[in-house]
């Protein structure tokens, strides 16, 4: 998710910002632009480069924009669910982009439908729009605050009208969201790596429970909820975010490297070489190798033209993606005892395939080390792990998983080791959500 306010090339900059965030979703993309009087939209299914070409930016003219990369969760596939959503009414228009998951969506949607609301999509984004416009309210600070106070879950929103941009983050700060400056323009992004690509400077994180109002008068900060203990999603550090992003003042690459160091302390093994599964595991592999005094080598090569397999919408596509995206380097692994570092095991598809490939390439032994704890619990906060049945670690021991994926040994990083690697100081502003690993949910389930 990316937004900009106050720049004459708002649509083009949003495109480049979204390009930096393409790793967060592959199913669709969209941009809404405001020229101060009207809002215009272009969105479609596919990668960003497939959705936009030069001709679109000749029509998307304005000084404010919001864009989104679509990541399918909770069955919200389909073109109608691609964000941003654009809504028109007699009192004005608004565009909404959102990441996360509203846990009480069923209850709220039922109430709204009983009052006459008609929904056009399955997204939580549209839910907020109906709550804001309830009883014909204007889209302003008060109506947005009232709507946000009814939500239970993990969410980050960017709301664009003809005259203002609103930015909000849930009270626990489970999803990442930062704000920056590009000359006199304000920019907001799910990750700070988008600031770097457009030449913007990082200002700060959006605070949990905070509502920002950006307009010609500048930026105003208010609160729609009391700030809770920060619980930024640990999977952002493990897998989702780019290594050059900073989340909650912690660099992702540095955190992953420390995860590898902690993993080496907890689970060393006699081996000849360490390799990481590209790309998100490389940082942890470097840390593991340094701590153990083993050489780090590029034992696996990634095909750069294949997307991320974990975020493919179906298991069949994930399996096909694994076959296409990785190749072993025989000259590195042949005859060697290999430590294969991966960031996580979710469904087991990738790990099983990679172990087999390494052994087919001549590896004498393959010892798998995972730079996160076993994922045993579903995520209700916007990551595509909604049921226990799909999680390989939910009902299996470490030994059973090792046997299933064909590894000579298997070990995971402990939850304590992960927190040690990520959280630099214990405070209200620091802390991670490890619910998928520990079962301790910071926001209790109200409605599935």
Number of C-alpha atoms within 10 A of each C-alpha: 30 30 31 30 27 20 19 14 16 27 28 20 22 29 24 17 29 27 16 20 24 22 17 21 21 20 22 25 30 26 31 30 30 27 18 13 11 15 24 17 20 19 22 21 20 17 19 25 11 11 15 18 10 8 8 14 16 10 13 22 20 22 18 31 35 32 31 34 31 30 25 22 17 16 11 17 19 14 16 15 23 24 31 29 25 21 15 11 10 6 9 15 19 23 29 25 29 27 26 22 24 25 22 17 22 15 12 19 20 11 12 17 12 10 11 8 15 11 13 9 17 16 23 23 25 24 21 24 20 21 22 22 16 15 9 12 14 15 19 14 15 13 15 22 18 13 18 22 13 12 20 19 23 25 26 23 21 28 26 29 25 18 17 21 24 22 24 27 31 30 25 28 31 27 24 26 27 23 24 20 18 17 11 10 18 23 31 28 27 25 26 30 20 28 25 15 14 17 12 19 16 19 14 15 22 23 23 28 21 21 25 21 19 22 17 9 8 13 13 11 13 13 16 22 17 12 17 15 17 22 24 23 24 22 18 19 28 25 20 20 23 23 20 15 20 22 22 23 13 15 17 25 22 19 26 29 24 25 31 34 25 23 29 24 14 14 17 16 16 11 17 15 20 30 26 27 23 20 16 22 24 25 25 33 34 23 23 32 24 17 17 18 12 16 14 19 18 16 23 23 15 15 12 9 8 12 19 18 20 22 21 20 19 11 15 9 13 20 16 13 18 22 14 15 18 20 17 22 17 17 12 18 28 19 15 18 20 28 31 25 29 27 29 23 24 18 19 16 18 22 24 19 16 23 23 15 19 23 21 14 18 18 21 16 21 24 22 26 30 24 32 30 22 25 24 24 23 20 20 25 25 22 21 18 22 18 13 16 14 16 21 21 22 19 12 14 12 16 13 14 20 19 14 14 19 20 23 17 17 21 24 23 24 21 15 10 21 25 18 15 19 25 17 13 10 8 10 12 20 18 23 24 25 24 21 26 22 15 14 12 17 18 18 11 14 13 14 12
